Amino acid sequence: MTTNMPRTIAHLPRINGWTLAVWLIAVLVASPILVVLSSVLSPSEGVFSHLASTVLFQYITHSLILMVGVGVGVLVLGISTAWLVTMCRFPGSHLFEWALLLPLAAPAYLLAYTYTDWLDYYGPVQLGLRSLFGWQSTSDYWFPEVRSVGGAIAMFSLTLYPYVYMLARVAFLEQSVCTLEASRSLGCGPWRSFFRVALPLARPAIIAGLSLALMETLSDFGTVDYFGVSTFTTGIYRTWFGMGAQVAAAQLSAMLMSFILVLIVLERWSRRQAKYYQAKNSIQRPQAYRLSGIRAQVACVACALPIGLGLLLPGGLLAHMTLTHLDETLDNRFLELAQHSLILAGLTAAIAVVVALVLGYGARLSKQRAVNLGVRLASMGYAVPGAVIAVGILIPVVKLDKGLSAWIEATTGNNVGLILSGTITALIFAYLVRFLAVALGTVESGLSKIRPTIDDAARSLGCSPTQTLVKIHTPLMASSLLTAVMLVFVDVMKELPATLVMRPFNFDTLAIRVYQYASDERLVEASAPALMILLVGLLPVILLSWRIARER
């Protein structure tokens, strides 16, 4: 035993400051998710049993219908447009290459509000139809109901298809010229080459984009709540605030997380042991199909339709309402809301990038599996809906507040009330848990482009790891850090579920005000905040589109 001790100790993983920091961050960020999972075994005092016998089946059914409908929608829109702009040449094809990403800037709930106002019974479309054909009431004609599961599927498909489009297009661009030319030489036409060769090779990228779109669908609150579609996110909110049942809300959150986990497992399982390799000359683009006549027109319409319906039309309606009612939209309250949103988004973005730097650089310094596991643990919050994260934070924070308040009152005799609950600190922590993965992915991408020999040279000159990160790595990856800040900033500006649950009293944001006004059917007052969210969201999407176009 004595002779084996040094060898055993030598094999223990070395723990330094960076490793410790990575694991502390990982445990802190993962704690809300662990709280939600631990609630499964907690007694809910009959509330969850009541939900199971009344509305739980509806939550599951609507969630599954949304997943299937949105999955079909984003696959059809994303794959078809990606193939058209990559493998075909028609008027405007180079413009559509980057413009097809723009609808990603519009949150689905903004489309839900604008299209409801436009297509509702008293909206301009139905008013025009009744005036044109002389119809008097709904008994004289049929019009699709916007506030329905089908309407929600349409809104999600129009805003989330860029996930599939972006990854599918990259996969099509990277496919080997030899593979596609071989299919043509064997007599395969454009359609057969697409279905038999290009589509199977692009399957991993397509499934990854589909998984992201479905996760966003399950995470949404504003759209489904406005359309009256009962899903897990609406159920969590109603159970927490309507019934005051924290444990039951946490158990619903755990069920929603199981849906997300199934998506992740299916995405991994779909690939299994399959490998997808490309030849070395894959950077050379295959000869494009030249479209003319009716085919070119159909291709233009197919690419322009999702852009027009997903961005231009709702953006134009919001801009028109804002400009025609300036006195009602751009008031002092709007400036205050904008300030709140900018403060939250700016602070979260700055903290997220710093934390992502610590995680990414800690993993770069240490090649241990435990450190990499900690980094992956810290980044799993992006797959968890904001409502679930809010529940996982509020349950322990409320208990901590009650304990601190009782201790302070017993010690000093002063009743201080809640200290952490309903504060900006708790809300920013929720944002950090939700969007840290966005910053981490961008930071890791920037770090991967810096050669390890630069680290060795810095150390040979006497620089510590921290000095190397601050003086050398940070300037080299300035563009990646700026991109990470921008992405997190925009995500926080658009975020609704966690903000709705955890915002401080009388501290509304643009997203909250849009939700409140739209719920009260006051879309004119909501137009300016909604338009600002849309315009801010366009910035990183335009930057991303410009980079893609520049690289090609």
LOBA-410428 format. One line per field, with one value per residue (C-alpha): residue number from 0; residue in three letters; y, x, z. Coordinates in Angstrom, 1 decimal, always signed. Layout:
# residues N
i	c(NUM|...)
aa	c(Ala|...)
v	c(Y|...)
u	c(X|...)
w	c(Z|...)
END
This chain:
# residues 552
i	c(0|1|2|3|4|5|6|7|8|9|10|11|12|13|14|15|16|17|18|19|20|21|22|23|24|25|26|27|28|29|30|31|32|33|34|35|36|37|38|39|40|41|42|43|44|45|46|47|48|49|50|51|52|53|54|55|56|57|58|59|60|61|62|63|64|65|66|67|68|69|70|71|72|73|74|75|76|77|78|79|80|81|82|83|84|85|86|87|88|89|90|91|92|93|94|95|96|97|98|99|100|101|102|103|104|105|106|107|108|109|110|111|112|113|114|115|116|117|118|119|120|121|122|123|124|125|126|127|128|129|130|131|132|133|134|135|136|137|138|139|140|141|142|143|144|145|146|147|148|149|150|151|152|153|154|155|156|157|158|159|160|161|162|163|164|165|166|167|168|169|170|171|172|173|174|175|176|177|178|179|180|181|182|183|184|185|186|187|188|189|190|191|192|193|194|195|196|197|198|199|200|201|202|203|204|205|206|207|208|209|210|211|212|213|214|215|216|217|218|219|220|221|222|223|224|225|226|227|228|229|230|231|232|233|234|235|236|237|238|239|240|241|242|243|244|245|246|247|248|249|250|251|252|253|254|255|256|257|258|259|260|261|262|263|264|265|266|267|268|269|270|271|272|273|274|275|276|277|278|279|280|281|282|283|284|285|286|287|288|289|290|291|292|293|294|295|296|297|298|299|300|301|302|303|304|305|306|307|308|309|310|311|312|313|314|315|316|317|318|319|320|321|322|323|324|325|326|327|328|329|330|331|332|333|334|335|336|337|338|339|340|341|342|343|344|345|346|347|348|349|350|351|352|353|354|355|356|357|358|359|360|361|362|363|364|365|366|367|368|369|370|371|372|373|374|375|376|377|378|379|380|381|382|383|384|385|386|387|388|389|390|391|392|393|394|395|396|397|398|399|400|401|402|403|404|405|406|407|408|409|410|411|412|413|414|415|416|417|418|419|420|421|422|423|424|425|426|427|428|429|430|431|432|433|434|435|436|437|438|439|440|441|442|443|444|445|446|447|448|449|450|451|452|453|454|455|456|457|458|459|460|461|462|463|464|465|466|467|468|469|470|471|472|473|474|475|476|477|478|479|480|481|482|483|484|485|486|487|488|489|490|491|492|493|494|495|496|497|498|499|500|501|502|503|504|505|506|507|508|509|510|511|512|513|514|515|516|517|518|519|520|521|522|523|524|525|526|527|528|529|530|531|532|533|534|535|536|537|538|539|540|541|542|543|544|545|546|547|548|549|550|551)
aa	c(Met|Thr|Thr|Asn|Met|Pro|Arg|Thr|Ile|Ala|His|Leu|Pro|Arg|Ile|Asn|Gly|Trp|Thr|Leu|Ala|Val|Trp|Leu|Ile|Ala|Val|Leu|Val|Ala|Ser|Pro|Ile|Leu|Val|Val|Leu|Ser|Ser|Val|Leu|Ser|Pro|Ser|Glu|Gly|Val|Phe|Ser|His|Leu|Ala|Ser|Thr|Val|Leu|Phe|Gln|Tyr|Ile|Thr|His|Ser|Leu|Ile|Leu|Met|Val|Gly|Val|Gly|Val|Gly|Val|Leu|Val|Leu|Gly|Ile|Ser|Thr|Ala|Trp|Leu|Val|Thr|Met|Cys|Arg|Phe|Pro|Gly|Ser|His|Leu|Phe|Glu|Trp|Ala|Leu|Leu|Leu|Pro|Leu|Ala|Ala|Pro|Ala|Tyr|Leu|Leu|Ala|Tyr|Thr|Tyr|Thr|Asp|Trp|Leu|Asp|Tyr|Tyr|Gly|Pro|Val|Gln|Leu|Gly|Leu|Arg|Ser|Leu|Phe|Gly|Trp|Gln|Ser|Thr|Ser|Asp|Tyr|Trp|Phe|Pro|Glu|Val|Arg|Ser|Val|Gly|Gly|Ala|Ile|Ala|Met|Phe|Ser|Leu|Thr|Leu|Tyr|Pro|Tyr|Val|Tyr|Met|Leu|Ala|Arg|Val|Ala|Phe|Leu|Glu|Gln|Ser|Val|Cys|Thr|Leu|Glu|Ala|Ser|Arg|Ser|Leu|Gly|Cys|Gly|Pro|Trp|Arg|Ser|Phe|Phe|Arg|Val|Ala|Leu|Pro|Leu|Ala|Arg|Pro|Ala|Ile|Ile|Ala|Gly|Leu|Ser|Leu|Ala|Leu|Met|Glu|Thr|Leu|Ser|Asp|Phe|Gly|Thr|Val|Asp|Tyr|Phe|Gly|Val|Ser|Thr|Phe|Thr|Thr|Gly|Ile|Tyr|Arg|Thr|Trp|Phe|Gly|Met|Gly|Ala|Gln|Val|Ala|Ala|Ala|Gln|Leu|Ser|Ala|Met|Leu|Met|Ser|Phe|Ile|Leu|Val|Leu|Ile|Val|Leu|Glu|Arg|Trp|Ser|Arg|Arg|Gln|Ala|Lys|Tyr|Tyr|Gln|Ala|Lys|Asn|Ser|Ile|Gln|Arg|Pro|Gln|Ala|Tyr|Arg|Leu|Ser|Gly|Ile|Arg|Ala|Gln|Val|Ala|Cys|Val|Ala|Cys|Ala|Leu|Pro|Ile|Gly|Leu|Gly|Leu|Leu|Leu|Pro|Gly|Gly|Leu|Leu|Ala|His|Met|Thr|Leu|Thr|His|Leu|Asp|Glu|Thr|Leu|Asp|Asn|Arg|Phe|Leu|Glu|Leu|Ala|Gln|His|Ser|Leu|Ile|Leu|Ala|Gly|Leu|Thr|Ala|Ala|Ile|Ala|Val|Val|Val|Ala|Leu|Val|Leu|Gly|Tyr|Gly|Ala|Arg|Leu|Ser|Lys|Gln|Arg|Ala|Val|Asn|Leu|Gly|Val|Arg|Leu|Ala|Ser|Met|Gly|Tyr|Ala|Val|Pro|Gly|Ala|Val|Ile|Ala|Val|Gly|Ile|Leu|Ile|Pro|Val|Val|Lys|Leu|Asp|Lys|Gly|Leu|Ser|Ala|Trp|Ile|Glu|Ala|Thr|Thr|Gly|Asn|Asn|Val|Gly|Leu|Ile|Leu|Ser|Gly|Thr|Ile|Thr|Ala|Leu|Ile|Phe|Ala|Tyr|Leu|Val|Arg|Phe|Leu|Ala|Val|Ala|Leu|Gly|Thr|Val|Glu|Ser|Gly|Leu|Ser|Lys|Ile|Arg|Pro|Thr|Ile|Asp|Asp|Ala|Ala|Arg|Ser|Leu|Gly|Cys|Ser|Pro|Thr|Gln|Thr|Leu|Val|Lys|Ile|His|Thr|Pro|Leu|Met|Ala|Ser|Ser|Leu|Leu|Thr|Ala|Val|Met|Leu|Val|Phe|Val|Asp|Val|Met|Lys|Glu|Leu|Pro|Ala|Thr|Leu|Val|Met|Arg|Pro|Phe|Asn|Phe|Asp|Thr|Leu|Ala|Ile|Arg|Val|Tyr|Gln|Tyr|Ala|Ser|Asp|Glu|Arg|Leu|Val|Glu|Ala|Ser|Ala|Pro|Ala|Leu|Met|Ile|Leu|Leu|Val|Gly|Leu|Leu|Pro|Val|Ile|Leu|Leu|Ser|Trp|Arg|Ile|Ala|Arg|Glu|Arg)
v	c(+0.0|+2.4|+1.9|+2.5|+5.8|+8.1|+6.5|+6.9|+10.5|+11.2|+9.9|+12.3|+15.2|+18.4|+21.2|+24.7|+28.1|+27.8|+24.2|+25.3|+28.4|+26.2|+23.8|+26.5|+28.2|+24.9|+24.0|+27.5|+27.6|+24.1|+24.5|+25.8|+22.7|+20.4|+22.1|+21.4|+17.8|+17.2|+18.5|+15.3|+13.4|+16.3|+16.1|+18.6|+18.4|+17.0|+19.9|+17.9|+15.1|+17.6|+18.9|+15.3|+14.6|+17.9|+19.7|+17.7|+15.6|+18.9|+20.2|+17.1|+16.9|+20.5|+20.4|+17.3|+18.8|+22.0|+19.9|+17.9|+20.9|+23.2|+20.4|+19.9|+23.7|+24.5|+21.5|+22.4|+26.1|+25.6|+22.8|+24.0|+27.5|+26.3|+24.0|+26.7|+29.4|+26.9|+24.8|+27.0|+30.3|+32.6|+36.4|+37.5|+34.3|+36.0|+38.4|+35.6|+33.8|+36.3|+37.7|+34.4|+34.6|+37.9|+36.4|+34.9|+38.4|+38.5|+36.7|+34.6|+36.5|+39.7|+37.9|+36.6|+40.1|+41.7|+39.0|+38.7|+42.4|+42.2|+39.0|+39.2|+39.8|+43.5|+43.5|+45.1|+41.7|+40.5|+44.0|+44.3|+40.9|+41.7|+45.0|+43.4|+40.5|+42.0|+39.5|+40.5|+38.1|+35.0|+32.8|+34.1|+33.0|+30.9|+32.4|+30.5|+31.2|+32.9|+32.2|+28.5|+25.7|+26.0|+29.8|+29.1|+26.6|+29.1|+31.8|+29.5|+28.1|+31.6|+32.7|+29.4|+28.0|+30.0|+27.4|+24.7|+26.9|+28.1|+24.7|+22.9|+25.5|+25.1|+21.4|+21.7|+24.1|+21.6|+18.6|+17.2|+18.2|+14.6|+13.1|+15.3|+15.0|+11.2|+11.2|+13.2|+11.0|+8.0|+9.6|+11.3|+14.5|+17.5|+16.1|+12.6|+13.9|+16.0|+13.2|+10.4|+12.2|+15.7|+15.3|+12.2|+13.8|+16.9|+15.0|+15.6|+19.4|+19.4|+17.4|+19.8|+22.8|+21.0|+20.3|+24.0|+25.0|+22.5|+23.6|+27.2|+26.1|+24.3|+27.3|+29.9|+31.5|+34.7|+33.2|+30.2|+32.3|+34.9|+32.3|+30.4|+27.2|+25.4|+24.1|+23.4|+26.9|+28.4|+25.7|+26.5|+30.2|+29.6|+27.0|+29.2|+32.5|+31.4|+28.5|+29.4|+25.9|+26.1|+22.3|+21.5|+24.2|+22.7|+19.2|+20.5|+22.1|+18.7|+17.2|+19.9|+19.2|+15.6|+16.7|+18.7|+15.7|+13.4|+15.9|+15.9|+12.1|+11.6|+14.1|+12.0|+8.7|+9.8|+9.9|+6.8|+5.6|+7.1|+9.2|+11.8|+12.6|+14.9|+14.9|+17.4|+19.4|+20.0|+23.8|+23.9|+24.6|+22.2|+23.6|+25.4|+24.7|+27.7|+28.5|+30.5|+31.3|+29.8|+27.9|+31.0|+32.8|+29.9|+29.9|+33.7|+33.4|+30.4|+32.4|+35.8|+34.4|+33.4|+36.7|+38.8|+36.9|+36.4|+39.9|+42.5|+42.4|+42.4|+44.9|+47.2|+46.9|+47.8|+50.7|+52.0|+51.9|+53.5|+56.4|+57.1|+57.2|+58.8|+60.6|+57.3|+55.1|+57.3|+58.7|+59.0|+55.5|+54.0|+55.6|+54.2|+50.7|+50.9|+52.0|+49.0|+46.6|+48.1|+47.9|+44.2|+43.2|+45.1|+43.8|+40.2|+40.3|+41.6|+39.1|+36.2|+37.0|+37.2|+33.9|+32.3|+33.4|+31.8|+28.5|+28.4|+29.3|+26.9|+24.1|+25.2|+25.1|+21.8|+18.8|+16.8|+15.2|+16.6|+20.2|+19.6|+18.0|+21.1|+23.3|+21.2|+21.2|+25.0|+25.3|+23.1|+26.0|+27.0|+23.8|+24.7|+27.0|+30.3|+29.5|+26.3|+28.3|+30.9|+28.2|+26.6|+29.9|+31.2|+28.1|+28.2|+32.0|+32.5|+30.0|+31.7|+35.1|+33.9|+32.4|+35.6|+37.8|+35.8|+35.8|+39.6|+40.2|+38.0|+39.7|+43.4|+43.5|+45.0|+43.3|+43.7|+41.5|+39.8|+40.5|+38.6|+37.6|+40.1|+41.8|+42.6|+40.2|+37.2|+38.1|+38.6|+35.2|+33.6|+35.2|+34.0|+30.4|+30.6|+32.3|+31.4|+28.7|+31.4|+33.3|+30.1|+28.7|+32.0|+32.3|+28.7|+29.3|+32.3|+30.4|+27.5|+29.8|+30.7|+28.3|+26.6|+27.8|+31.3|+30.1|+28.5|+31.6|+33.7|+31.4|+31.3|+35.1|+34.8|+35.5|+33.7|+32.1|+35.1|+37.6|+35.5|+35.6|+39.4|+40.7|+38.2|+36.1|+38.8|+41.2|+38.4|+37.3|+40.8|+40.1|+36.9|+38.6|+41.4|+38.8|+37.0|+40.3|+41.1|+37.7|+37.6|+41.2|+40.5|+37.3|+39.1|+41.9|+39.4|+37.1|+37.0|+33.9|+34.4|+38.2|+37.9|+35.6|+37.2|+40.9|+43.3|+45.2|+48.1|+47.3|+46.4|+45.9|+46.3|+42.7|+42.8|+45.9|+44.4|+41.3|+43.4|+45.8|+43.0|+41.0|+44.0|+44.3|+47.6|+46.8|+50.5|+51.2|+48.0|+48.8|+51.0|+48.6|+45.7|+47.6|+48.3|+44.7|+43.7|+46.3|+45.4|+41.7|+42.5|+43.7|+40.3|+38.6|+41.1|+40.7|+36.9|+37.1|+39.5|+37.2|+34.2|+36.2|+37.4|+33.9|+32.6)
u	c(+0.0|+2.8|+4.7|+1.6|+0.7|+2.9|+1.8|-1.9|-1.4|+0.5|-2.5|-4.9|-6.0|-4.1|-6.3|-5.2|-6.9|-8.4|-9.7|-11.3|-12.9|-14.3|-16.0|-17.3|-18.9|-20.3|-21.9|-23.3|-24.8|-26.1|-27.7|-31.1|-31.4|-30.5|-33.1|-35.8|-34.8|-34.7|-38.3|-39.6|-39.5|-41.0|-44.6|-46.8|-49.8|-52.1|-51.7|-49.7|-52.3|-55.0|-53.0|-52.4|-56.2|-57.2|-54.7|-51.5|-52.6|-53.4|-50.0|-48.3|-50.6|-50.2|-46.4|-46.1|-48.4|-46.2|-43.0|-44.3|-45.8|-42.8|-40.4|-42.1|-42.3|-38.7|-37.4|-39.4|-38.5|-34.9|-33.8|-35.5|-34.2|-30.7|-30.6|-31.9|-29.4|-26.5|-27.0|-29.0|-28.5|-31.5|-32.1|-31.4|-29.9|-26.8|-29.0|-31.1|-28.0|-27.8|-31.3|-32.8|-31.2|-32.9|-36.2|-34.1|-34.1|-37.8|-39.1|-42.1|-44.3|-43.8|-45.2|-48.0|-49.1|-48.8|-50.4|-53.3|-53.9|-53.6|-55.7|-58.2|-62.0|-61.6|-58.2|-57.6|-57.5|-60.9|-62.4|-61.2|-62.6|-66.0|-66.1|-65.0|-67.4|-70.3|-70.0|-71.8|-70.5|-68.4|-71.3|-70.9|-67.3|-64.5|-61.2|-58.4|-58.2|-54.9|-55.1|-54.8|-52.2|-51.9|-51.2|-48.5|-46.9|-46.8|-45.3|-42.6|-41.8|-41.3|-38.9|-37.0|-36.4|-33.0|-31.6|-32.1|-31.3|-27.9|-26.6|-28.0|-26.5|-23.1|-23.4|-24.3|-21.4|-18.9|-20.1|-17.5|-17.7|-16.6|-19.6|-22.2|-20.5|-20.4|-24.2|-24.7|-22.4|-24.5|-27.6|-29.1|-30.9|-31.1|-33.9|-32.5|-29.0|-30.6|-32.6|-30.1|-26.7|-26.9|-29.7|-28.3|-24.8|-26.3|-28.4|-26.3|-26.3|-30.1|-30.9|-28.8|-30.7|-34.0|-33.1|-32.4|-35.7|-37.7|-35.9|-36.9|-40.5|-40.8|-39.2|-41.6|-44.1|-45.4|-46.7|-48.5|-49.9|-51.3|-52.8|-54.3|-52.4|-51.8|-48.2|-45.8|-44.5|-47.9|-48.7|-45.6|-46.5|-50.2|-49.3|-46.7|-48.7|-52.2|-52.1|-49.1|-47.8|-44.0|-43.4|-46.0|-44.5|-41.1|-42.4|-44.0|-40.6|-38.9|-41.3|-40.6|-36.8|-37.5|-38.9|-35.7|-33.5|-35.4|-34.6|-30.9|-30.8|-32.6|-30.2|-27.2|-28.9|-29.7|-26.0|-25.0|-21.7|-22.2|-19.3|-19.7|-16.5|-15.8|-13.0|-10.2|-11.6|-14.9|-14.2|-14.7|-18.4|-20.1|-21.5|-24.7|-28.0|-29.0|-32.7|-34.7|-38.3|-41.0|-38.4|-36.5|-39.7|-40.8|-37.3|-37.5|-40.9|-39.9|-36.9|-38.7|-41.9|-40.3|-38.3|-41.4|-43.7|-41.1|-39.6|-40.6|-44.4|-44.5|-41.6|-43.4|-46.7|-44.8|-43.0|-46.3|-48.1|-45.1|-44.8|-48.5|-48.9|-45.7|-47.4|-48.7|-45.6|-42.5|-43.1|-41.1|-42.2|-40.7|-37.3|-37.4|-38.2|-35.5|-33.0|-34.0|-33.6|-30.2|-29.0|-30.0|-28.7|-25.4|-24.6|-25.5|-23.5|-20.4|-20.6|-21.3|-18.3|-16.0|-17.3|-17.1|-13.4|-12.7|-14.4|-12.9|-9.4|-9.5|-10.4|-7.5|-5.0|-6.2|-6.8|-8.4|-11.8|-13.1|-12.5|-14.1|-17.1|-17.4|-17.4|-20.1|-22.1|-22.0|-23.2|-26.3|-28.5|-29.2|-31.2|-33.4|-36.4|-36.3|-39.4|-37.7|-34.6|-36.7|-38.4|-35.1|-33.6|-36.6|-37.2|-33.9|-33.6|-37.0|-36.0|-32.7|-34.4|-36.8|-34.0|-31.9|-34.9|-35.8|-32.2|-31.8|-35.1|-34.2|-30.7|-31.6|-35.3|-35.7|-37.9|-35.9|-38.2|-36.9|-33.3|-32.5|-35.9|-37.2|-33.9|-31.8|-29.1|-31.4|-32.7|-29.2|-28.2|-31.1|-30.0|-26.5|-27.6|-29.8|-27.4|-23.9|-23.6|-24.0|-21.0|-19.0|-19.4|-18.2|-15.3|-14.2|-14.3|-12.0|-9.6|-9.4|-7.9|-5.0|-2.1|-0.8|+2.7|+1.7|+1.0|+4.4|+6.1|+4.3|+5.3|+8.9|+8.9|+7.7|+4.0|+1.6|-1.6|-3.6|-1.2|-1.2|-5.0|-5.3|-2.3|-2.2|-5.4|-7.9|-6.6|-6.3|-9.9|-11.5|-13.9|-15.1|-15.6|-17.6|-19.7|-20.4|-21.4|-23.7|-25.4|-26.0|-27.2|-29.8|-31.0|-31.5|-33.4|-35.8|-36.1|-39.6|-40.5|-37.7|-38.1|-41.8|-41.4|-38.3|-38.3|-38.1|-41.3|-42.0|-38.9|-40.4|-38.5|-39.4|-40.3|-42.5|-44.3|-44.9|-46.4|-48.6|-49.9|-50.5|-52.4|-54.6|-55.1|-53.2|-50.8|-50.3|-48.7|-46.7|-45.4|-42.5|-41.0|-41.6|-39.9|-36.9|-36.5|-36.7|-34.2|-31.7|-32.1|-31.2|-27.7|-26.0|-28.0|-26.8|-23.2|-23.5|-25.0|-22.3|-19.6|-21.1|-21.4|-17.8|-16.4|-18.0)
w	c(+0.0|+0.9|-2.4|-4.5|-2.9|-5.0|-8.2|-7.2|-6.3|-9.5|-11.5|-9.8|-12.1|-11.4|-10.0|-10.6|-10.5|-14.1|-13.5|-10.2|-11.9|-14.7|-12.3|-10.0|-13.0|-14.3|-11.0|-10.5|-14.0|-13.9|-10.4|-11.7|-13.9|-11.1|-8.9|-11.5|-11.9|-8.1|-7.9|-9.6|-6.3|-4.2|-3.1|-4.9|-2.5|-5.2|-7.6|-10.2|-9.9|-10.7|-13.7|-14.9|-14.9|-16.6|-18.8|-18.9|-21.9|-23.7|-23.0|-24.4|-27.4|-28.4|-27.9|-30.1|-32.8|-32.8|-33.0|-36.0|-37.8|-37.2|-38.2|-41.5|-42.1|-41.4|-43.3|-46.4|-46.3|-45.2|-47.4|-50.6|-50.4|-49.4|-52.4|-54.8|-53.8|-53.7|-56.8|-59.1|-60.8|-61.3|-61.1|-57.5|-56.3|-54.9|-53.0|-51.6|-50.3|-47.3|-47.3|-46.4|-43.0|-42.1|-40.7|-37.9|-36.4|-35.8|-32.7|-33.4|-31.0|-33.0|-36.1|-34.0|-32.9|-36.3|-38.4|-35.9|-36.3|-40.1|-40.6|-37.8|-38.4|-38.2|-39.9|-43.3|-45.1|-44.1|-44.2|-47.8|-48.7|-47.2|-49.1|-52.4|-52.4|-50.4|-47.5|-44.3|-41.6|-41.1|-42.1|-45.7|-46.1|-44.6|-43.5|-41.6|-37.9|-37.1|-33.3|-33.5|-33.5|-37.3|-36.9|-34.3|-36.6|-39.4|-37.2|-35.9|-39.4|-40.8|-38.1|-37.4|-40.9|-41.1|-38.6|-41.2|-44.2|-42.7|-41.8|-44.9|-47.2|-45.6|-46.0|-49.7|-50.3|-48.7|-50.7|-53.1|-56.8|-57.7|-55.8|-57.5|-60.9|-60.6|-60.0|-63.1|-65.2|-64.0|-65.5|-62.4|-63.1|-60.7|-58.6|-58.4|-57.5|-54.8|-53.2|-53.7|-53.1|-51.7|-49.2|-47.5|-47.2|-45.6|-43.2|-40.0|-40.6|-41.4|-38.2|-36.1|-37.5|-37.0|-33.4|-32.8|-34.3|-32.3|-29.1|-29.8|-30.4|-27.1|-25.3|-26.7|-24.5|-26.2|-29.4|-27.8|-25.0|-27.4|-29.7|-26.7|-27.4|-24.1|-24.0|-21.2|-21.1|-20.6|-18.1|-16.1|-15.9|-15.0|-12.4|-10.7|-10.7|-11.1|-8.6|-6.5|-6.8|-7.1|-6.9|-9.5|-11.8|-11.3|-12.1|-15.3|-16.1|-15.6|-18.1|-20.6|-20.1|-20.9|-24.3|-24.9|-23.8|-26.2|-29.1|-28.2|-27.9|-31.2|-32.9|-31.6|-32.4|-36.0|-36.7|-34.7|-36.1|-39.5|-40.9|-43.6|-45.4|-48.3|-50.9|-50.7|-53.6|-51.9|-51.8|-55.6|-56.3|-58.7|-61.9|-61.1|-62.9|-64.9|-64.5|-66.9|-67.8|-65.5|-63.5|-62.6|-61.6|-59.4|-57.7|-57.1|-55.6|-53.4|-52.0|-51.7|-50.0|-46.6|-46.5|-47.3|-44.9|-42.2|-42.1|-44.6|-44.1|-40.3|-40.2|-42.6|-40.6|-37.4|-39.0|-40.5|-37.1|-35.4|-37.8|-38.1|-34.3|-33.1|-30.1|-28.8|-29.5|-28.9|-25.5|-22.3|-21.2|-24.4|-23.6|-20.1|-21.3|-23.9|-21.2|-19.0|-22.0|-22.9|-19.3|-18.9|-22.4|-22.0|-18.5|-19.5|-22.7|-20.9|-18.1|-20.5|-22.6|-19.6|-18.2|-21.7|-21.9|-18.5|-19.6|-23.1|-22.0|-19.0|-21.4|-23.7|-20.9|-19.5|-21.7|-18.9|-19.5|-16.3|-17.4|-20.8|-19.0|-16.9|-19.9|-21.6|-18.4|-18.2|-21.8|-21.6|-20.5|-24.1|-24.6|-21.5|-21.9|-20.1|-18.1|-16.8|-15.8|-14.0|-12.0|-11.2|-9.9|-8.0|-5.9|-4.1|-4.2|-2.5|+0.2|+0.7|+0.9|+3.5|+5.6|+5.4|+6.1|+9.2|+10.4|+9.9|+11.6|+14.6|+14.8|+14.2|+14.6|+11.1|+8.4|+5.2|+3.0|+0.0|-0.9|-4.1|-5.5|-8.0|-8.5|-11.6|-10.2|-10.3|-13.7|-15.2|-13.7|-15.5|-18.8|-18.2|-17.6|-20.8|-23.2|-21.9|-24.6|-27.3|-26.1|-25.3|-28.8|-30.4|-28.0|-28.5|-32.3|-31.9|-29.6|-31.9|-34.6|-32.4|-32.8|-29.6|-30.5|-29.6|-26.1|-25.9|-27.2|-24.6|-21.8|-22.9|-22.6|-18.9|-19.4|-17.1|-18.5|-17.4|-19.0|-22.2|-22.3|-21.6|-23.7|-26.6|-27.1|-26.4|-29.1|-31.6|-31.1|-30.9|-33.7|-32.1|-28.8|-30.5|-32.2|-28.9|-27.3|-30.1|-30.2|-26.4|-26.4|-29.1|-27.4|-24.1|-25.9|-27.4|-24.3|-22.8|-20.5|-17.9|-18.0|-17.5|-14.4|-12.8|-13.6|-10.7|-9.7|-12.0|-14.1|-17.5|-20.7|-24.3|-24.7|-21.6|-22.8|-26.3|-24.6|-22.3|-24.9|-27.4|-24.8|-24.3|-28.1|-28.1|-30.9|-31.8|-28.5|-28.8|-32.3|-31.4|-28.8|-31.2|-34.1|-31.9|-30.9|-34.6|-35.7|-33.0|-33.9|-37.5|-36.6|-35.9|-38.6|-41.2|-39.9|-40.2|-43.7|-44.8|-43.5|-45.3|-48.6|-48.2|-47.6|-50.8)
END
